[in-house]
Amino acid sequence: MKINKLTPDNHILAEFGQRLAKIRKQQGLSQIVLAEQAGIGIATLRRIERGTDSQLGSWIKLLKALDMDANLDALLPEQFNSPMAETLRERKATYQAGPAAGRKKGTQTSIGWGDEQA
């Protein structure tokens, strides 16, 4: 299932739970073993795999136990460069400096048809 911003939260949790169960099985781990390695209760792991528990702390412990903690940084990167945010910042700086700040020195400020007399 492809997750996007229109996907309901409960469907995302269910999908993550299914993915976790699949990875656990691929690594040859039972629910009991993974829960012990992660330091969480077996009931908590079962709820997570069913998609009914969303405790971030439990997820972090599980990802560490599965040696997947490097992926945590991708969830909320320390620095996020958004082209839209950068454009808005530049516009704000231009407006704060005044309308003439964006023009080159010596350029004409009024618009004409070219037939004006000097």
SULLIN-V459378 format. One record per pair of residues at least 6 apart in sequence whose ideal C-beta (glycine too) atoms are under 7 Angstrom apart, sorted by the first residue. I is the first residue (numbers start at 1). J is the second residue. Records with the same first field share a line. If there is no record, write none. Layout:
BEGIN
I = J + J
END
This chain:
BEGIN
1 = 15
3 = 12 + 15
10 = 51
13 = 51 + 54
14 = 51
17 = 48 + 49 + 50 + 51
20 = 48 + 49 + 62
21 = 49
23 = 66
24 = 34
27 = 66
31 = 42 + 45 + 46
32 = 42
34 = 45 + 62 + 65
35 = 41 + 42 + 45
37 = 65
38 = 61 + 62 + 65
39 = 61
40 = 58 + 61
44 = 53 + 58
47 = 53
48 = 58
60 = 72
63 = 69 + 71 + 72
94 = 101 + 102
103 = 109
END
